Amino acid sequence: MKFKKPEIKELDNIKEIIYSSKEEYKDSIAFVIKHKEDGKVNYEDITYERLLEDINKLGTALYQMGFKGKRIAIIGKNRYEWALAHLSNLLGGIVSVPLDKDLQYDELENSLIRSKADCIIFDEKLTDKIEKIKNENKTQLIEFICMGDNDKFKSVGQLLKKGEELLEKGKKEYLEAKINENGMNILLFTSGTTSKSKAVMLSQKNIASNIYAMRCVEDIRNTDTNIAFLPFHHIFGSTCLIMMLACGVKTVFPDGLRYIKQNLNEYKVSIFVGVPVLNEAIYKAIMKEIEKQGKTKLIKTAIKVSNFLLKLHIDIRRKLFKQVLSALGGELRFVISGGAPADPEVLQGFNDLGIETVQGYGLSETSPVIAMESYEHRRNGSVGIPALNDIIEIVDKDDKGIGDIRVKGPNVMLGYYEMQEETKNVLKDGWFYTGDLGYFDEDGYLFITGRSKSMIVLKNGKKIFPEELETIINRLDLVEECMVFGLPDENDKNDIKLSVKIVYDREITKEKYSDKSEDELYKIIWDEIKKINTTFPRYKHIQNMILSSEELIKTTTKKVKRQEEMKLILNK
């Protein structure tokens, strides 16, 4: 039976969202923290009431340290202290600067200099880097706070105690802080897949409006358990963190990609937001398990039967595939995919098994979602329909209706920090130009064809979107990942040869092709590529292939850095 959504109230800022959730879900669990000590594991539940108390304690301590109206950077893995630091910043109007924990030292130092951060709250695993930054003294940081216990620096735990003492003495400045919901409150660096990273200025209104739009259409319930896979330093991760809190959801933290299945079982996860790479890994694991049990044919037949019954509004998927779903904890019911284009076959595969799976589309600059699928609005290959508070247009269309995607709405950024020219290039007359290409079908569903910067234009003017070919090639069982690109043609410098770099799947190679050399693997994959070529027009045929065992260069949100890969390819 379809879940009936409660009426959603639109709130203007994050402070209102957190206070509203505390009133509505006071005794519900907001976060679960896993503690490992002396080989024993125990779990600590953080209620919504305790969460707000902790936010106010930490925020009060930060105000007392002089950080009202200042900028605080946060760096580390997804954990309770990260969420606490971010929310303490926002509820006090302190500018939050989330940073990627995997930044190289120079990039980290540069980001701290560019953001003009006054303080940094960091994971203890990064202590060496932070010590070096403190000693070199090139940033304007005046305070360093560790998320865990640390002999060399103040800790979040110490500040919580300090904040509690201050509150008991009647210090209410932080509690009474007024939020300017239209001012810059988050300074977020883009992943820079095509150029130098930009610092995106976002307001609380940007985030709150996007959370409202998602809550109005997505089936998120206060009985759900969410696992926080997406890194919080990424806007999709941090917006979804707050959205889960707005919905009264319990959030748990993963132990790492290798432990996905274990964590799904351990916490009985019912919902998560993930990037396609993660979703595909889980789907492949399911399919592998089915194949091992020799049930592939049986499951395919069962899917046909259940899909036929679905047309008659009879849903037996959860019962029919109970055994398959139990391998993932038995409770997983809803997956949101974002951050990059998802393979329609994987999305359909999850839905066939009774795990409702939708995808959204957006950018850091749009806080992030501007179009989304939902239970009611889903079409294979599309990213759904525009968010209810956004207007999306396709401009400069070609003869196939494909053009530049632009958007207008309350979730569009304030601009790029100290980058006026770059801001002018993308913000024009209230419209944000995404840099993506796409089209609407006759029913208003949005389809993304690719990034304008990654589009390949042949000598004859024909356009190729590499993402379209990559999706098909990635389905080959020997392929771990791939990148389609144009290589200069040796015989005609004005033309290019359509090529692909393929990273082969080592596990599949061990299982099925352990006796094959790399040259033999090359031939097997190349034969498959030739078959794929026959399904496309001649100008889209792959003419050249590079085989590698090394992972493609990617951002932490698993987007391929095409320019860096091209430099690597051309220099070999």
LINDA-V654342 format. One record per backbone hydrogen bond with DSSP energy under -1.0 kcal/mol. NH is the residue of the N-H (numbers start at 1). CO is the residue of the C=O. Records with the same first field share a line. If there is no record, write none. Layout:
NH = CO / CO
//
This chain:
17 = 13
18 = 14
19 = 15
20 = 16
21 = 17
22 = 18
23 = 19
24 = 20
25 = 21
28 = 25
30 = 46
31 = 46
32 = 251
33 = 44
35 = 42
37 = 40
40 = 37
42 = 35
44 = 33
46 = 31
48 = 28
49 = 26
51 = 47
52 = 48
53 = 49
54 = 50
55 = 51
56 = 52
57 = 53
58 = 54
59 = 55
60 = 56
61 = 57
62 = 58
63 = 59
64 = 60
65 = 61
66 = 63
67 = 62
70 = 67
72 = 95
73 = 119
74 = 97
75 = 121
83 = 79
84 = 80
85 = 81
86 = 82
87 = 83
88 = 84
89 = 85
90 = 86
91 = 87
93 = 90
94 = 89
95 = 70
96 = 185
97 = 72
99 = 74
103 = 100
108 = 104
109 = 105
110 = 106
111 = 107
112 = 108
113 = 109
114 = 110
115 = 111
117 = 112
118 = 71
119 = 71
120 = 143
121 = 73
122 = 145
123 = 75
126 = 123
127 = 124
130 = 126
131 = 127
132 = 128
133 = 129
134 = 130
135 = 131
136 = 132
137 = 133
142 = 118
145 = 120
146 = 154
147 = 122
156 = 146
159 = 155
160 = 156
161 = 157
162 = 158
163 = 159
164 = 160
165 = 161
166 = 162
167 = 163
168 = 164
169 = 165
170 = 167
171 = 166
176 = 172
177 = 174
181 = 179
183 = 180
185 = 202
186 = 202
187 = 96
188 = 200
190 = 198
200 = 188
201 = 415
202 = 186
205 = 181
207 = 203
208 = 204
209 = 205
210 = 206
211 = 207
212 = 208
213 = 209
214 = 210
215 = 211
216 = 212
217 = 214
218 = 214
220 = 218
224 = 221
226 = 250
227 = 271
228 = 252
229 = 227
234 = 231
238 = 234
239 = 235
240 = 236
241 = 237
242 = 238
243 = 239
244 = 240
245 = 241
246 = 242
247 = 243
248 = 245
249 = 244
250 = 224
251 = 30
252 = 226
259 = 256
260 = 257
263 = 259
264 = 260
265 = 261
266 = 262
267 = 263
269 = 264
270 = 225
271 = 225
272 = 334
274 = 336
279 = 275
280 = 276
281 = 277
282 = 278
283 = 279
284 = 280
285 = 281
286 = 282
287 = 283
288 = 284
289 = 285
290 = 286
291 = 287
292 = 288
293 = 289
294 = 291
295 = 290
299 = 295
300 = 296
301 = 297
302 = 298
303 = 299
304 = 300
305 = 301
306 = 302
307 = 303
308 = 304
309 = 305
310 = 306
311 = 307
313 = 310
314 = 309
320 = 316
321 = 317
322 = 319
325 = 321
326 = 322
328 = 325
329 = 326
330 = 325
333 = 270
334 = 270
335 = 356
336 = 272
337 = 358
338 = 274
347 = 343
348 = 344
349 = 345
350 = 346
351 = 347
352 = 348
353 = 349
354 = 351
355 = 350
356 = 333
358 = 335
360 = 337
361 = 371
363 = 368
366 = 363
367 = 364
370 = 361
371 = 361
372 = 385
373 = 359
374 = 377
382 = 379
383 = 446
385 = 372
387 = 370
390 = 387
391 = 408
393 = 406
395 = 404
398 = 402
401 = 398
403 = 438
404 = 395
405 = 436
406 = 393
407 = 432
408 = 391
412 = 409
413 = 365
414 = 201
417 = 199
419 = 416
423 = 419
424 = 420
425 = 421
427 = 423
428 = 431
431 = 428
432 = 407
433 = 426
434 = 405
437 = 450
438 = 403
439 = 447
441 = 445
444 = 441
446 = 384
447 = 439
449 = 437
450 = 437
452 = 435
456 = 464
458 = 462
461 = 458
464 = 456
468 = 465
470 = 466
471 = 467
472 = 468
473 = 469
474 = 470
475 = 472
476 = 473
479 = 476
480 = 503
481 = 503
483 = 501
485 = 499
487 = 497
489 = 495
495 = 492
497 = 487
499 = 485
500 = 544
501 = 483
502 = 546
503 = 481
504 = 548
505 = 478
509 = 505
510 = 506
511 = 507
512 = 508
513 = 509
516 = 513
521 = 517
522 = 518
523 = 519
524 = 520
525 = 521
526 = 522
527 = 523
528 = 524
529 = 525
530 = 526
531 = 527
532 = 528
533 = 529
534 = 530
535 = 532
536 = 533
540 = 537
541 = 538
543 = 498
544 = 498
546 = 500
548 = 502
555 = 559
558 = 555
561 = 553
562 = 560
565 = 561
566 = 562
567 = 563
568 = 564
569 = 565
570 = 566
571 = 567
//
